[in-house]
């Protein structure tokens, strides 16, 4: 009987050792699983950030490409303005009035398309001179210091960035 107890005790000890060994392996496997999971989560986050960065870069490239094209089209808008202003005289024939109106409509259409792309005209006349938005071509004497008296060439912003400052005449009070 005593021998049987001794064998049972040895078997229990072996089983306990085996259980401890399996628990240790399980703990190591859990740790390894957590390490892999954390690594995967980090890589996933980095990949998502990379995708966002690529999308942002592509948007910036498109925006810059649009900026170059829009900047070139500003000279066309200037030409429309010159044409319209040259036809603002008395005594135009009905045909000449229709031509002027046609030019005005085409200019408005073009400006609407450019505004949809983010173009915005810079307000000048009556505003306080701001070197970020305005370029002074001439200084004239007057009462209101640093006010813009006349706009010579319109200025524009594209998506909040000045792409061409307005060229203006600025009032200076020389007291």
Protein Blocks (a to p, Z undefined) as FASTA:
>chain_A
ZZmmmmmmmmmmmmmmmmmmmmmmmmmmmmmmmmmmmmmmmmmmmmmmmmmmmmmmmmmm
mmmmmmmmmmmmmmmmmmmmmmmmmmmcghiafklmmmmmmmmmmmmmmmmmmmmnopac
ddfehpacdfklpccfbdcddfbghiafbdfbdcddeehiafbdcddddddddZZ
